[in-house]
Amino acid sequence: MDHVSPQRQLDVGHARVIKHYFHIAKPGITAANMIAIAGGFFLASRGHVDIPLLLSTIMGISLVVASGCVLNNYVDRDVDRLMSRTRCRVLAKGLMSPCVAVVYAAVLCTGGLAVLAATANILCAAIVAVGFVIYVVVYSLYMKRSSVHAPLIGSLAGAAPPVAGYCAVSNHFDAGAVILLSIFILWQMPHFYAIAIYRLDDYAAAVIPVHPLKRGVPATKRHIMGYIPAFIMAALMLTISGYTGYRYLCVALALGLVWLAMARMASKGSDDRSWARRLFVCSIVTIVILNIMMSMDYAAPSHTDIPAIVASYAGMP
C-alpha cells in the first residue's frame, strides 16, 4: 500500500480548503461581471484609460460581487440541496461552516468597498453597496422565495457593476449611467426567463416561484418577446445619445435582432427546454459582444446629462 506522508496529506487538505473558498464565491458569475465592469469603465473613459483605476475598480467591485455570491450560497443552502445543478455546492454539501462563509463574505465586501472608496470615488462605492444590499437582502433573503417578480429586483443588483464601472470614471450618475442601467436590466429579464424554462424541474423541486411555474411557459415566452425589443431600443440609445459610434449601433442592432429571431423560433409542440438553452447561450454572446463594442466604439466626449435629454424630449429650450 502506498504511503502518503503527513505533509502531503496536509498540502492536499489546504488545496481542498482553498478550492472551497474559490468555488463558494461563484467564480463564473464574478468573471462575467468583470467583463461588464470593464464595458462601463471603457465607455466612460472614451479612449483615455487610467489603468491603475481600471484594475482597482475591477478588483473592488469583484470582491463585493464575490461576497454577494457567498451570502447567496449561505441563504440558499437548503434549497440548493433540492436542485440538481446546485446540490454539489460547498455549503449545500456541508463542506464549509456557514459561520465561516459569513465571515468570509464580510471580509470580501468590506475590502471591496474600501478599495473603491479609496481609489475610485464614493459614488462608485455607493452604487456597489446598494446593489449588494438589493441582491443579498431584498432578492436572496425575501423575494426569491416569495414573489414571481424577484428577477426584476435582482436585475437591479445585476446592473450595478457596469454602472459602477462607468461612474468610477465619470463620478456622475448621468444619462450614460441611466442607459447602461436600462440595458442590463432589460437584458437580464429574458436571460433569466430562459434559465427558468430550461431549469424548470429544478425550480419546481425547490418550490421557487419563477414565472414559468406560476404563470406558465407560454406567458413567459410572451414576456421574453416584450423584453428583447425593449433591450434593443435601450442598447441603441447609447449611440442616439452620443456615447457610442455607428459601428456599435450596427452590431447592437444585429445582435438584438438575432436574439429576437431566436426567441420567435419557439412554437407550440417544440422542445421548450432546448429552445430556452439556446436562447440563454445567445443572451450571453449578445451581452459579451455588446460590452466589447461599447468599449471600442466610443464617441467624442460630450456633456450630455439627464436634464438635457429630458428637456430635448419635452421640446424645452
N, C-alpha and C positions, 0 to 999 in steps of 0.2 A: 504494500500500500504506500502510495506517495506521501511523503511527509511535507506538510506546509508549515513553514516557520511562523512563530508568533508575530514577527514583524510583517510578514507577508499578509497574514490574516488582518492585522491592524490597518495596513495600507488598503486592502480591499474594503474593509469596513468604512474607512474615511471616504473612499471613492464613491461608495454607495450613498453615504450621507450627503455628499456634495451633489450627487445626481438627483437626490430627492429635493434638495433646495432649488436646484435648477428647474426641475420639471413642475414644481408646485407654482412657480411664477409664470406658467404658460408661455414658454419662450416663443412659440409661433405667433401668438397674439401680440406679444411685446415687439417682435421683429416687424410684424406688419404695421404696427403703429409708428415704428421708426421711419418707414417709407412715407407715411402721411405727415409726420412731423417735418421731415425734410422738404416735402412738397410745399407746405405752408411757409416754411422758412425761406426757401429759394424764391417763391412767388413774391414775398415781401422784400427780399434783398434786391431783386431786379438787376442781377449781374454784379453787384458789389457784395460779395460774400465774406463775412467775418468768420473765418474757420474756427478760431477758439470759441466764439459764441455759438456756432453751429454745433460743435462737439459737446459743449456743456449743456446746451438746450436739449439735444437728443438724450444725453445721459440723464439729466434731471427729470425730464418727462417720462422716460422709460422706467426709471426707478419707481415713480409713482404709479405708472401703469402696472408694473410688476406687483407692486403692493396691493393694488385693487384686485388683481388676479388671485393672489394668495388668499385674500379675505373672501373672495367669491368661492374659492375652493373650501374654505372653512365653513361658510354659511351653507353651502350645498353638499356637504359631505354625506348627508343622509340620502338625499335624492340621487346623488351620483352613484350610489351603490345599486340603484334600481335601473340605471340606463347602461346599455351595452357599451356605448362609446366612452363612458366616463367611469365605469366601475373599477378600473385599474389605476385611477388617480391616487396620488400619495396619501391624502387624508381619507379617502374612501376605503383604502386598504389598511388603514391604521399604521402606516409606515413612519408617521411623524406625529408627535404630540400636538393636539390642537392649540395648546397654550404656546408652544414653541413657534407654531405657524403665525399666531397673532403677534408675538414679539418680533418675529422676522418681518412681517408686514409693516409694523410700526417703524422699524429701523429704516426700511426701504423708503417709506413715504416721507419720513422726517428728513432723511438725507436728500431725497429728490427735490423737495420743496426748498430746502436750504440752498442747494446748488442753484436753483432757478432764481431765487431771491437775490443771491449774491452775484451771479454772473449775467443774468438776463434783466428782468425787471419785475416789479410787484404785480403788474397786470398779468403777465405770463403765469406767474406762480398762482395767482388767484383763480385764473381760468382752470388751471390743472386741479387745484384744490376743490373747486366747485364740481368739476367733472368726477373727481374721486368720490365725493360725498353722494352725488346722484347715483353713481354706479353701485357703491357698496351699501348705502343706507336705503335710498329710495327704491332702486331696482332690485338688488340682490336680497335684501332683508325683507322687503314688503311686497312690491308689485309683481315680481316674477311668479310668485305662487298664488296670487290673488286676482290678477287682472289680465285680460286679453290685450290691454293697451301697454303692457310692460315694455315691449320692444321700442315703442315710441319714446318712452322715458329713457330707456337705455341708450337710444341713438344720440341723445343729447350728450351723454358721457362719452360715447364713441367719437363724437365730432370735436371734443375738447382738444385732443393732441394736435391735429393740424392747425386749429385756430390759435392755440398757444404757441406753436412754432412760428406762425405768422406774426403774432403780437410780440414775440421775443425780439423781432427786428423792428417792427413799426412802433411799438409801445402805445398804440392807439387801437381802440375797437372801432374800426372804420367800416366802410362799405365792403372792402375786400374780406374782412373778417366775417361779416354777415353772410356774404355769398358763400364763403368756404363752409360756414356752419350749415347753411341750407343744402349745399351739395352733399355733404357727408351724412346729414340726417336722411335726406331723400334717397341716398344710395343704400343706407343700412336697412331700410324697411323691406324692400324686395329681396335683398340679400338674406335677411333673417327669415322672411317668409319661405324662401326656397329651402333653407335649412330645416325649418319646421315641417315642411311637407316631406322632405327627404328622410327626416328622422322622426316621423310621426309616431311610430311604435314606441320609441324611447320616451317621448314626451307623455304619451298615454300611460306608460308603465309608471312614470314618476308623478303623474297627475299634475302636470304643469299646464295651465290653461292657455296654450298657444292658439292662435287664430284658427288654424285648420281643424283643431279639435272642437272648439266652441262654436265656430261659425260655418265650418265646412270647407273642404278644399276648393270647390267652385267659387265661393265668395272670396277666398284668399287669392285665387288667381285674378279675380277682378281687381282686387286691391293692388296686386303687382302691376297690372296693366295701367293703373292710375298713377302709381308712384314713379314708374320709369320715365314717362314723358315729362313729369314734373322735375325729375332729376336732370333730364336733358336740358330743359329750359334754365335750370339753376347753373348748370355747367357752362352754358353759352353766355351767361351773364358776366363771366369774368372777362370775356372779350368785349361784349357790349359796353361794359363799364370802364374799359380801358386798362385792364390789368394784364391781359394776355394778347398775343397776336393772332393772326388768321390761321396759321398752321395749327395752333391749339384748337381753334374753333372748328376746323375741318375734322381733326382727329376726334374731338369730343363728340361732334355730331355723328360721325361714322360709328364710334363705339356705342353710343346711345341707341342708334337705330338697329345695330346688330343685336344688342341686348333686348331691345323691344321685339324684334323679329323672332328671336328665340323664345321669348315669353308667349308670343302669339301662336307658337307651334303646339302648345298644349290644346288638346281637344278631347271630347268625350271618348272613353274607351282606351285612351293611351295610358302608358305606364307613367303615372304621375311622379313616382319616386325617381325614376331615371331622368325624366324631364327636369325635375327640381334639382337634381345633382348637376346636370349640365348648366342649368341657369345659375347655380351657385358658383361654379367654376368660371362662367362668363363674367359674373359680377366681380370676382377677384381680378381677372385680367383687365377688366374695364377700369377699375379704380387705380391699379398699379400704373397702367399706361397714362391715365389722366394725370396722376401725380408727376410722372416723368415729364409730360408735356408742359404742365404749368411751371415746372422748374426751369425748363429750357426756353420756352417761347414767351418770355415776359415782354410787356410793353414798356415804353418810356415812362419814367416816373411822372405821376400827376398828383394833384391834391384832392382827388375825389373823396368826398366824405358823405356820410349818411344824409345830413340836411340838404346837401346839394342835389343828391339823387331824388330825395322826396320832393324838393322844390321843382325839379325838372319835370317829374311826372304830374305834378299838380298845376303846371303851367305858370309857376311863380317866377318873378324876375330873379 
